[in-house]
């Protein structure tokens, strides 16, 4: 999905014009995927941008860098302020935010710790990741032939750039088969997640989602969804899910910053439920988007307003 460019990008401590935010071809991250990033959204509420779960995203960014042994060089508060400054400079009320921390030039040693660390913050206009109609109508997906990484090979909980080659294989295969997205299994053939989303499965009124040890990213929207579902009175269980449970589900949905909460209407051409968004998914969506639109109280403290 294409995005709309903005005027400024925050790069290494200052705002620079979009076309000047460049790196050298010897940048370590280009060769070895040595980067850590986040995807964050800001929603327009009463004419002003409000960043969703800013603290949780920045905490995960710093934790991912810690796992990867990469010093950011800024404090969490400085990164949060830089995000607000970038939104304000671009005068954008609703946007997708991409903080990126990466190894720069100059060298090709596989031990990257001697190379400089650079930081960029990009804010862009970006709509529904899986299409404007997906939130209501749902999407058709397929189980991928590609598996998520095995424990001890990559740190799945951390959001490290190089690991997204796996996600790209899943996404490309799904597109080639005519699906909107793919679902990956772990190395033991249990349900893991989508190429860039966590997954929830509903059966007999109980909500299931794979645990962290199913090689999933520790999703911020996933955590918010669990909190909303529990407050709505639903039982949420983090359990290993066999593939066949996907086909027997009453409802299935994806969660993620880009995907938000997106229903799944079919998996491998097997209709899920009635082939449309189910009532529990719809109820959770209503609570989620109610907060993000300002129509419901932000009782969780998820929103950070930015004055333009």
N, C-alpha and C positions, 0 to 999 in steps of 0.2 A: 504494500500500500504506500503510495507516494505521500510525502509530507510537504508542508509549506515552509520555505525558508524564512528565517527572521533576520533582523539587521545585525545583531551582535551575538557573539559567543564569548563566554568567559574562559580565558586560557592562561594558565599559569599566573593567576593573580590579577589579571586586568581584562577589561572588555575590549575585544577587537572586532573589526568588521568581519562578517561571515566568511568572505573569500580569503581573508588573511589568516584564518585559523588553520594553519597547515603544519605538516611534519615532514621530516626528511625520509627518503626511501630506506635509509639504514635504521630506521626506528625499530627497536627490538620487538615491539608488539606486532608489527606488520609481519615479521618472520616467524614468531613463535607464539602468538596469541597471548602475550604477557600483559594482560589488562584486567581490570576489575571495573564493573559498571553497575548502575542502577537504572531502573525505569520507574519514573514517578509521574503522576498526573496532577494538574491543577484544574479545578473546575470553577466556572464563573457562577458566583452567587451574588445577587444584587449588584451586578455591574463590576465586581472586583474578583480577582483570582484568589482561590483558596487551595492550598497545596494539601493533597491527601496523604496522611501518614508520613509526613516529612521526617519526624524523629526516628520512626521504625526503619525507614529506608536508609537514612544516614548511618544508623547503628549497624545495619547489615553491610553497608559499603565498607565501613571501617573493620568489621569482623572479617569480611572477605579478604581485605588487604592484610589483615593479621595472619590469616591462614596461609596466604601466599607469600608472606615475609616481605611486604612492600610498605615502606613508610610514605604516608601521603604528604607530609610536610605542612599540613594545615590541621587545625582543630575541627571537630564536628561543628562547632558554632560558626567557625569561619566558612565552612562549606555551605551550611544552611543560609548564612547571610549572602554568600555569593549567588546561590540559587535565587533568592529573593531579588537581589540586585539585577540579575540577568533578565528575570521576568519583567521587572520594572523598566529596564532599559529598552526592552522590545515592545513594551506596552501591549502585552498579550494577556487576555483575560482567561482563556482556556487553552491549555497546552500540555504537551508531553515533555518531560524533563529528563535529560540523559546526562548524569554525571559520569565521567570517564576518567579513570586513573590508569596510567600506562607507562611502561618502560620506554624511554626514549633512545636516542643515539648514544654512543657510536660503538658498536661491536656485536659480535655474533656468539659470544660465549653462552653456553646453556645455563650457567649459573648467572642469573640476571642481576644479582644484588649490587654489583659495582656500577650499574648504569643509572642515569638520572631518571627520576620519576616526574611525569608531567600530569597535569590535571586540567580537564576541560569540562565545561557545563554548557549543554546545548538545550535550547527551548524551541519547540516547533509546534505548529498547529497540526493536529493529527486526529482523525475521526475514529470510528469504531474499527478495531483491528481486524475482526473477522467479518466486516461488512455492516452497513447501517441497519439491515433488517435482522441481523443475527440475534440481537438481544431478545426480540419477541418471537421470531419464527424458529430459532435454533439452527444448528448446522449439521451437516453430514460429515462424519469422520471415519477413519479406518485405523485398525491396529497395525502398527508399523512392523516391518521385518527387522528394523534396527532396535537394539536393546540399549537401555541406559547403562552407564558405566558401572563396573563392579566396585564394591567397597575396596578401598586400598589402591585404586588406580587413579581416581580423580576425587576431589572433595565436592560431592554433589551439592552440599548445603551452601557452599560459597558460590557467588555469581562471578565466575572468572571467564573472560572472553574466549579463550581457546577451547573451552569445553562446549561452546555453542556450535562447533563443527558437527557434533552429534545431533544437535537440534536441527541443523540445516539439512542433514540427510533425511531426518524424519519429515520435515516440511516439504522437501523436494519430492519425496516418494508419495506423500499424500496428494500433492498437486498433480503429479503424473497420473494418479489413479482417480482424479476427479473429486477428491475430498477437500473440504475447507481446512482440515487439520488432521494430524496423526496422533495416535496414542501409543506411547512406548511402554513396553514391559521391562521389568528388571531382568537380571541374568538368571533368575529362578522362575521366570515366566509369570510373575505376579504383576499386577497393574502398577505402573509408576506414575507417569504424568504425560502431558502433551509436549510438543516441542518447546513451548514457552508458557505453559499454563499448568496449574494444579488441577486435579479432577476430583469431583464428588459424585457418589453413587447413592441413589435413594431406593430403598426397597422396604415395603411394608411400613412406611412411615419413619424408618430409621435412616439417618444420614451416615454414610461411610466415606472415609477418605484415606488414602495410603499414608502410612507413617513416614517419618524422616528416613528411616533405614530402608525404605523402598527406593533409594537413590533419587529423591526428589529435592527440589529447591525449597528452602524454608520460606514459603510465599507470604508476603505481607497481606495481600488480599485474601489469601487462604485463612490466615489468622483472624482477620476481620469477619469473614464469612462464618467461621466456627462460632465466634462471639455472638453474631446476630442470630444464628440458628438456635443456639442454646437459650438466648434471651426470649426467642419466640416459642420456647417450650419443646424443641426437638432434641432427641438424643443424637449426639454426634460421636461416632466411634472411629478411632484411628486404627485401622486393621489392614493386614495384608489381604489383597483381594485377588482371587483367581480370575482369569480372563473371562470365563463364562458368566461371571456375575454381571459383567457389563451388559450382556444380552438379556439377562433376566431382570434387569433393573426396571423400576417404574419411571424413574427420572435419572438423568445424568447431566451434569453441567461442569464447565470449565471456570476457573477463576484465575485472575492475573491482572496486573496493572493495565496492560494493553487490552486484554480480552474482557476485563471487568467481570461480570457474571454472565456467561453465555450458555444457554441451553444446548444440549446435543439431542438431535431428533432421530439420528440413526447411526449405528456403528457397524461397519462391514456390511452395509445394506440391510441390516436387521433393524426394524423399527423399534425405537425405545418408547415404551408406554403407548400413548396415542399418536405418536409421531409429531408432537408439538410440545411447547413449553408446559411443564407440569405445574400443579398448584403450589407445591412446596417451593420449587424454584422461583415461581412468580412472587410468592410471599417474601422470600429472602431478597429478591431483587428490589421489591417495593421498599423494604427497609433500607437497603443499601443506597439506592438512587434517591430515596427521600432525603437522606442526610446530605448527599452530594449535590442536591439541587437547592438545599436550604429550606425545603418544605417541612422537614422534620428536625428536631433538635439534635445537635451533635453531642449526644450524651457521653460519647467515648473520648472526646477531645482529639478527634482524628484530623481536624482541619486547621491549617495555619493560614490566616488571611495575609494578603500582600497588598499594601496600599499603592496604587498607581499614581 
